Amino acid sequence: MVETRRDNASPIERFVHALIGDALRVGASDIHIEPGETGYQIRRRVDGVLQLTTLPPEDIAARLPTKIKVMANLDIAERRLPQDGRLHIPAQDHAAIALRVSTLPTLWGEKIVLRLLGGGHQPQIENLGMEPDQQRLFLRTLAQPQGMILVTGPTGSGKTATLYGGLRHLNNDRLNITTAEDPVELYLPGVNQVAIRPRIGLDFARTLRAMLRQDPDIIMVGEIRDLETANMAVRAAHTGHLVLSTLHTSSALGTVERLIQMGIPAHSLASSISLIVAQRLLRRLCEHCKEPIASSSSCPQSGGQTYRAPVGGCSQCFDGYAGRLGIFELLEVSNVQFAPTHPSPPPALRDLYHHAERLVAAGITSREEVLRVLPTPALPQDSPG
């Protein structure tokens, strides 16, 4: 819980601290402070879904953007252009809570989004949600001295947690690990972390060039956004470095296609990329209030079990869900058959839908949640029980 350490803190400062403290308590990732025609509303994103929370008092609402900009050292006079910054809030355990601040001028005023960065949580590979064979493959690839591991998926799919889980597993006194991140979301003691600053010309490509002159063993590039960065990452993987990065694609095989479209030769990808991880995050059904429904005998994954359905929520959850876990698709690029322009998948590729189907059959998540995250009718319909 966040606490105000100054006894003379103003009401608006106490409100901001309480807002952040409540968000931490429920495990929110973001806080949205949104202006409207008649006033401000505040929503927070919990388990990937926005929910309305306390409306700010009228005497505080209009001053909230300015106060947060002051706390984040942003220009309070500039209201026409977006701004980005960071702020740190003291907590009871004496560790500061780090937040990323983003402002956006809208029709009725400045919208503020606060992203809670890490909250001190250190991701671990065994808690990501990978199936046992997927986890063994991931660990085996991390143990290789060189090559590239790419993690793919849309924004908010848990890519950062997977990367940090891998770095945490690798981190020791014998390895020089350097990262380029935009922004640095979680501090890893012993890892050399560089915050990308495009406004002064410190982009991913320039940072990667400098990193390669720093005798690295392992490199993490927060995101491959352009051909120059992609070429340098491939070259680093060719020259004895283990490279971890992300790319915004919808599937593991789509990552190969995207890099070929960017201009990377297929033979370079085949010899540099070791593993591609595609992932999404699904909400878990609440263990306190989920209810069984009859499963369809047409589903081979059910094994005679019953599925579970959310019933609207209880005091322990929100809308019948509590927490999230990942679904994964892991592709070893050595198994891909490369054509001149388009790669072909190996015959035994297990995709995201199969992983999701097994979680539904086990009563861990619901079919509705799978279709929300993967909007394709990949799972057979149940008959009501």
Sequence and secondary structure as in RCSB ss.txt:
>XXXX:A:sequence
MVETRRDNASPIERFVHALIGDALRVGASDIHIEPGETGYQIRRRVDGVLQLTTLPPEDIAARLPTKIKVMANLD
IAERRLPQDGRLHIPAQDHAAIALRVSTLPTLWGEKIVLRLLGGGHQPQIENLGMEPDQQRLFLRTLAQPQGMIL
VTGPTGSGKTATLYGGLRHLNNDRLNITTAEDPVELYLPGVNQVAIRPRIGLDFARTLRAMLRQDPDIIMVGEIR
DLETANMAVRAAHTGHLVLSTLHTSSALGTVERLIQMGIPAHSLASSISLIVAQRLLRRLCEHCKEPIASSSSCP
QSGGQTYRAPVGGCSQCFDGYAGRLGIFELLEVSNVQFAPTHPSPPPALRDLYHHAERLVAAGITSREEVLRVLP
TPALPQDSPG
>XXXX:A:secstr
 B    TT  HHHHHHHHHHHHHHHTTEEEEEEEE SS EEEEEEETTEEEE     HHHHTTHHHHHHHHTT  
TT  SS EEEEEEE BTTS  EEEEEEEEEETTEEEEEEEE  TT    GGGS   HHHHHHHHHHHTSSSEEEE
EE STTSSHHHHHHHHHHHH  TT  EEEEESS  S  TTSEEEE BGGGTB HHHHHHHHTTS  SEEEES   
SHHHHHHHHHHHHTT EEEEEE  SSHHHHHHHHHHHT  HHHHHHHEEEEEEEEEEEEE TTT EEE   TT T
T TT  EEE  S  TTSBTTEEEEEEEEEEEEGGG EE SS EE  TT   HHHHHHHHHHTTSS HHHHHHHS 
S  S      
